[in-house]
């Protein structure tokens, strides 16, 4: 976000100026400067001084002061996660800047509104506001403003998962701010650059950026930035499975988050501490931290965090040998993921319908206008002809009457034809919507089997593994067998309901991230060690329908490995080639004769074949009894 206040001064010095300040524009700027001193460590105090600046600006009719209020106040709102309120205020600031005809502050307000849209993941609107603001900035040729713009564009492309493009803008932002910017902006740019390195798995470079941002935060006393770096560094430790060193970072982040009321940061820190205690087998304390994180996520409706915590609680319950509780949390995670997905599908559908309706109306207007011009031209010519005929003999008067009657008849036919065309367009649009709904229902039914059915199969495999390692009384063994029968019934029921609840990561982050998360979940369950590798997928764009099909193919192959191969280790490789995408799934299991697949009737193998055929791909299976299995797939996209 762009800040429109003055440079930072000592807080005490600014506060001493306040009692003697006159009720004018300078006092408005003083309020803004004081608020900036508080926003990192005492956000509610910062909001109070910003509101004082707004009230005084309204009192003295200082429109620019109100714009400055919006720019700074929404920065704090974004920190606290109030994105809807921030967007509303920034849009109002854009309107005021247009009325004021101040191009510099209009550009800044446009960028702030674009950032609000970005935080709400409405990237189409974000790009529209950024592009307009960028054009207004260019004449000023201000290096600091250009560096800030690069940092904001870095965040935009990060949100769009174009990490290498974001990285290029981030490096420009850091370079520009190192020369001409203030230290706080530089710390923010380092933080954003580190996030892009993390997304590209360049963890050493990411750690360097986060530590530089941490040093700046400590230098300027910015507790919010400091807490963020602890969480970022902790995330890198989690990615590297270093849960021992995780504890001190998460404890520091938790302390600051509670001090500043940074609710989502508090949730993440609590979850990180739970990871640490799970790794050290202190399951009771791990459960307490996870429960605290879940309660806080529920209170502030952090739905994405809730879904991740449910997954963690499910894995934690399995570690504690509480299969029933693990199944409950897994079910809650799926229900919440499905709810998020359904809302996303509904929102996308409404947007597409709105665009379709708008385009249809515009086309109809253009068509009617063209026909109106033709009619006007015809009327003009007919009128001219009538004038000529008026001076002619009576015999030509009759001819003119007949021509006029024919014209009226033709006009009525044209109007009737327009009405028929409009009715046909409406019928076609209705038919398209109905077909789309039926196709979506069919797709959802088909995919549910592969997702939830695969999860239940994994649980069944875990139960069978546990049974072989446990000594049970006859009564417990009988109860265990009954539970297994119930699980079989559940699997059959899921297959009956049949399938599509695509994973949230696939919708939000793309194929590469979704497969990485899937393999990570299998690893954490203990059912199978899965190594995931991807090459050239950082900037690869895969159409959503294709990505879903590829994801389900890999998911079903891994599920088959867990159910039939008796394997200990599997490798999933995803690589981008100039022609398309290659996928290899290998395991060290007992192997089989591929000839038996010709007679296979299972829905899983049929699902794999149908998806490969749909994508016009190539499938090659190499396996033999005792030698493991290797499946290679090639898709030309």
N, C-alpha and C positions, 0 to 999 in steps of 0.2 A: 504494500500500500504506500502511496505517496503521502508524506507528511508535509504540511504547508506552514508549519510554525517556524519560530526563530531557532538559532543555534542554542544548544544547551548551555546553561550557566549554573552556578552553584545554587542549590535549592534555597538555602537560607538567605542568600543575597536577594533572590527573587521575592521571597516572602516578605522581606523587610520593605520592599518597594510598594507592596500592595496597599497598605493603609493610606498612604499619601497620594495614590494614583487618582487622577481625575476620571470621570465617567466618559471616556472617549475611546477612540480606536486603539490608542496605545495600551489602555487597560485590558482591552480584549486580547491583544497580543501577549500581554503579561500573563493573563489567565491561561492561555494556550501553552506558553513556555513552562509555567509551573506544572500544568498537567502532564507535560512530556517528562518531567522529572520523576513523576510518580508512576507512570503507566507500566513500567517493567516490574516494579516491586509492590506497588499498592494500587492496583487497577481501579478499585472503587473510589479512591481519593482522586485519581486522574479523571475519572468520569465526572466527579463533582466540579472540578475546576473547568473542564470543557463545557459543562452545562452552564456554568456561570458566564463563560465567554459567549455562549449562544444567547442567554437571556439579555446580556448587555447589548449585544449586536442587534437584537430585535428592538430593544428600547431606543437605540440611537439611529436605527435604519441603516446599519452597516452590513450590506449583503455579503461582501467578501468575508467578513468575520463569521457569518453563518456557514459559508462554504468551508472555511478553515475548521470550524467546529465539527462538521460532518467528516472531514478527512481524518481528524485525530480520534474522534469518538468511535468511528467504525473500526479503527485499528484495534482498539481495546475489545470491541464486540467480537471481532474475528478471533482474537486470542481466547475469548471465553466460549466460542462456539456458537454465537448467536448470528448465524449467517443470513437468515431471512430479514431480521431487523437491519443488519448492515447493508444489505442490498437495497432495501427501501430508502434508507437515508442517502446512499450514494447516488441513486437515481434522481432524488430530489436535488442533490448538489449539482448534478449535470444540468437539470432544468434551470436552476438559478444562474449557473455559469453561462448558459446560452443567453439568458435575458440580460446578463451583465456585459456580454460580448467581450469577455476576457479570455483570449485563446489559450494562454498558459494555464490558467486555473481550470478551464474547460478540459484541456488535455489531461491534467492531473485527475480531475473528477471522472473522466471517461476511463482512465486506467484503474481507478479505485473501484468503479462499478464493474469493470471487467474482472477484477480480482474477486469480487463477491460472486459473480457468476461462476468463476473457476472453482471457488470453494464449494459451490453447490453442484459442481460437475456438469454445468451447462456450458460446454466448451464452444458450441456454435455462437452463442451470444457473447461469450468472453472474447472470442476472436474478433467479432464485429466491433466491440467497444475498443479493444486494443488497437485495431487497425486505424480507426478514426483518430484516436489519441496520438498514435505514432506520427500520422501526417501533420498534426498540429505542432508536435514537438520539433520537427525537423528544422524549421527556420531559426530556432533559438541556438542550435549548435552548442549546447551546454553539456560538457563532458560528464558532470555529475548526474544530470537528468538522464543522459543517454545510458550511463551505467545502471541507474535505477531501472530504466526501461528494459535493459538486458536481463536484469535479475527477475523482473516480473514476467518477461517472456520465458525465462528459464522455468519458472513455476508452472506456466501454462503448458509447456511441452512435457514437463514431468507428469502433470495430471493426465495428459493424452498418451502417456506411455512411450513417447518418442525421446528416449533418454539420451541418445547421442546428440540429437539436435539441442536438447536442453543443456547438455554439457558444454556445447560450443558457446551458447549464450551465457552460461554461468562463468566460464573462464573470462569472457569479455567484461562481465560485471565486476569480478574480483580485480582484474587488472585496472579497470577505470577507477574503482573506489580506492585502491591502494595509492593511486596518484593524487586524487582530488576529493574523495568522499570523506564523510566522517566515520569514526571508528564503529559506531553502532550499525550503520548500513553495511560496512565491510563484514562484521560478524554475521549478519543475516545472510549475506551472499555466500560466505564460507559454509554456513549451515545448509543452504539450498544446494550448493555444489556437492557437498558431502552426501546428501540424499541421492543425488543422481549417480555418484560413484557406487553407492550401496546397491542401487537398483541394477547396476551393471556388474555386480559382484566384484568390484575393485575395492576390496575391503581395506587394504593398506592406505590407498589414496583417500578413501572416505574417512578413516581414522585421523589422518593428518589434518583434513579440513575441520573435522569436529573438534579436535584439540586446539586448533587455532581459534575457532569460534569460542571455545570454552575460556581460553586465555583472555580474549577480548571481553567476554561477559564478566569475568572476575575483575578486569581492569576498570570497567565502567560501572560495576555494581549492578548489572542487569541480571536479576535472579531468574526471570523467565527464560532468557536465553541460556543461562547456566543449567537450569533443570532440563531444558530440551536437549542439550549436548550430553548430559548423563544418560538420558533415554536413548539417544542415537548411538552412543558408544556401547550401551547395553545391548541394543539390537544387533550390533556386529558380533558381540560375544555369543549371543544366541545362535546367529547364523553359523558360527564356528564351533558350536556345541561346547563352549567354555562357560559352564554354569557356575563354576566356583568363584571366579572373579566378578560375577554378575551382582552379587549381593551389595557391596559398598556403593556401586553406582546407583542402584535402584533405591537404596535407603536415602541417599542424598537427594535424588529426584523427588522421592515421596515427601521428604521434609519441606522442600520448597513448594511443591504443588499444594500441600495443605496450607502453607503460609499465604500463598497468593490466590487460593481458591481456583486453581487450575484443575478442573474436575476430570477431564479426560486424561491429562498427564498423571493424575493420581491413580486412575484406573490402570493405566499401562504399567506404572511402577509396582502396584500391588500384584499384578499378574506376573511381572518379572521376578519378584521375590518368591512367588509360588513356584515358578520354574526352578529356582535355585533349591528350594527345600524339597521339591520332588526329586531332583537329581541326587541330593544328599540323603534320600530315603526318609526324611522327616515328614512323613505323609500328613500327619495331623496338622502341623503348622502350615504345610503347603495348602491343605484344604481350607484353613482359616483365612489365609490371604486371598485365595481364589474366591471364596464366598464374599469377602469384603469387596473385592473388585466387581463381582456380579451385582451386589446390592447397589453400589454406586452407579454402575452402568444402567441399571434399571431405573434408578431415581432420575437420571438426566437423559434417559432414552438414547444412549449411545448404542444403536442397534448393531453396528459392525463389531464393536468391541464385545457386546453381549454374545454374539455368535462365536467369536474366537474363544471367549472364556468358556462357553459350553463345550467346545471341542477339547479345550485343555482339561476341564473337569471330567469329561468322559475318559480321557487317557489316564488321568490321575486315579479315577475309580478303578480302572482295569489294573493299574499298578498295585492298588490296595486289595486286589482280588474281589472287589465288589462288582460283579458282573451286572447285576440288576440296576445298580445306580449308574454304572457306565452306559448301559443301554438307554436309561432314561435321559441322561445328558446328551447322548448322541441324537436321540429323537428330538429333543428341544433344539439342538443345533440345526437339524434338518428342517424343522418347522419354521424356524426364524429365517433360515436361508431361503426357503421357498417363499415366505412372505415378502422378503426384500426383493426377490426375483420377480414375483408377481407384480409388485408395485412398479418395478422398473419396466416390465413388459407393458403394463397398462399405460404408464406415462409415455413410453415410446409410441404405442399404438395411437393414443390421443393426439400426439404431436404429428404423426404421419397423416391421420385423418384430417387434422386441421389444415396441414399443408395441401392435402389433396383438394379439400373443399375450396380453399383460397384460390388455388390454381384453376379449378373448374369454373369458379365465378369470374375470374379475370378473362378466361377464354370465352365464356358466354357473352360478357360485356363487349369484348372486341368484335365478336361475330355479329352481335346485334347492331353495334355502331356502324360496321361496314355495310350491313344490309340497309340501315337507315340512310346512309349516304347514297346508296344506289337508288333507294326509293325517292330521295329528295331530287336526285338527278333526273329520274324518270318523270317526276312531277313537273320539274322545270321545263323539260322538253315538251311534255303534253300541254302545259299551259301556253307555251309559245305556239304550238300548233293550233290551239283553240283560238288564240288571238288572230292568227292568219285566216282561220276558217270563219271567224266572226264577220270579216269583210267580204266573204264570198256569198254566193247565191244560196238560196234556201235549201237547195238540194244537198249542199255540203254541210248544212246545219245538222241534217239527219245523220250524216256520216260521222260528224264530230260527236253526236250523242252516243252513237254505237261504240265509238272508240273509248269514250269516257266510261261507259258501262263495262266494257271489256277490261279496262284498267282497274276498276273497282273490284271486279271479280278476281283478277290476278292478285291484287293486294290481299284480298281475303284468303286466297289459297296460300300465299306466302306466310301470312300470320299463322294459319293453321299448321303449315309445315314446320314453322319455328316451334310451335307448341308441341308437336309430335317429336321433334328432335330433343327438346328439353326433357320430355317424358322418357325417351329412350336412354338419355344420359343418366337420369336418376335411377332407372332400372339397372343399367350396367354397373353403376356405383354400388347399389344395394347388393347385387349379385356378387361383386368382387369382395365386399366386406364379409358376406356370409361364407363365401368360399375360404377366405382368409381365416375366419374363426374355426371352420371345420378342420382346416389343415393344421392350425395351431393345437386344437384338441388332440388330433391324431399324433402330432409330434410329441406333445407332452405325454400321451399314453405310452408311446414307444420308448421314450427315454427313461421313464420311471423305473422300468425293470433293471436297466443297466446300472443306475445310480444306487437306489435304495436296496435293490436285490443284491448288488455286489457287496454293499456294507454288511447286510445280514449274513451273507455267505462268509465274509471275513470273521464276523463274531462266532459263527458256528465253527470255523477252523480253529479260532482261539480256544473255544470250549473243548474241542477234541484234543488240542495240545495239552490243555490243563488236565484233562482226564487222565492222560498217560503219565502225568507227574504227581498225581495226588492219590492218597490212600483214603478211601471212604468206606463207611459202614454200609452194609447192604441197604439200609433204609435211605441213606443219602445217595447211594448209587442209583436206587430206583427213582428218587426225586430228580436226580440229575438227568436220567434218561427221559423222564417226563418233560423236563425243561427243553431237552433237545428236540423232542417231538413237537413241542409248542413252537420252537424256533423254526422247525421245518414247515409247520403250518403257516407261520408268518411269512416265510420266504415264498411259499406258494401263493399266499394272498397278495403279496406285493407284485408277483409276476402276473396275477390276474388283473390287478388294477392297471399295471403297465403305463408308461414311462415317458417322462422328460423332466424332471426338475434339474435343470443344468446348474452346476456349481456357481456360486457368486463370483469366485475369482475368474471364471471364464468370461463372464459378462463384463466385469470391471477392468481386468488386467490382461486378458488375452490368453492364448493357448499356452505359451511358454510358462507363465506364472501358474496357471491352473494345474498343469502337469507336475510342476515342481512341488506345489502344495499337496497334490494327491500322493506323490511318492513319499513326501515327508510324513503324511498322515499314516501311511502303511508302515513306515519305519518306526514311528512312535508307538504303533499298536503292538509291535513285537512279532507280528505274524510272519513277516518276511523282511529281509534287508534289501532295500531297493536303492540303487545308485542312479541318480538322474544327471544326465549331461545334455547340454544344448550348445549348438554351434551356429552362429550367424542369425540368431532369432531376435536380437535386441530390437531391430527396427523393422522386423518382418510384419507385414500386415496380412492377416488371414481373415477372410470373410467369415462372419459369425456362424453361418450354417455349416461351412466346411470345418471350422474349428471345433464345433460340437461333435461332428462325425469322427474326426481324428481323436478327440479326447475320449470318446466312448470306445473306440477301437482299442486304444492303449489300456483303458480301464478294464475292459473285458479280458484282454490278454493277461494282465496282472492277476485278475480274479481267477482265471483258469490256472495260472501258475500256482496260486495259493491252494486251490481246491484239488488239483490233480497231479502236480509235478513233484511234490514232496521236496521242494527246493529250499535252500538256505539263503541264497543270494540271487538277485536279479539286477540286470542293467537295462535302463531305458535311455536311448540316445535319440535326440531330435536335432536334425541339421537342415539348414536352409541352403539350397543349391540354386544355380541360375535357372534351372528348369522348374523347381518346385520345392517339395519337402520330402526328406527321407527319414524313416523311423526304423529303429532296430530295438527289439525287445528280446533279451537273452536270459536264460536261467541255468543253474547248475543242477537241475532236478533229474528225475529218473528217465526222462525222455519217452518217446513213443514212436510207433510207425506211422508216418503221415498218411499212409493209405487209408487208415481207419476214418479219416475226416470225410472221405467221399460218401460214407454211409451215415455221418453224424446227423442227428435230428434235433439237437439241443437248440434252444432259442439263442443262447450266447454265441455259438459258432455261426448260426444263420445270421445273427445281427452283424457280426464282423464282416461276413461275406457281402451282405447287402450294402453296408456302408462303403466298402472298398469299390464295389461295382458302381455305386452312386457317384463316387468321386472319380471314377474311371482310373483307378489306381492299379498298381501291380503288387501281388502278394506272393512271397516266397518263404517256405517253411523248411528249415533244415533240422532234422531230429532223428535220433535212433535210440533204442532202449539202452539206458545206462550212460548216455552221452549228452544229456541236457537238450535244450531246445533253443533255436534261434529263428526269430521271425523278422523278416525285412519287408518294409512297405515303401513304395515310391508313389508320390502324387505329383502330377504336373498341374501347377496352379497358374 
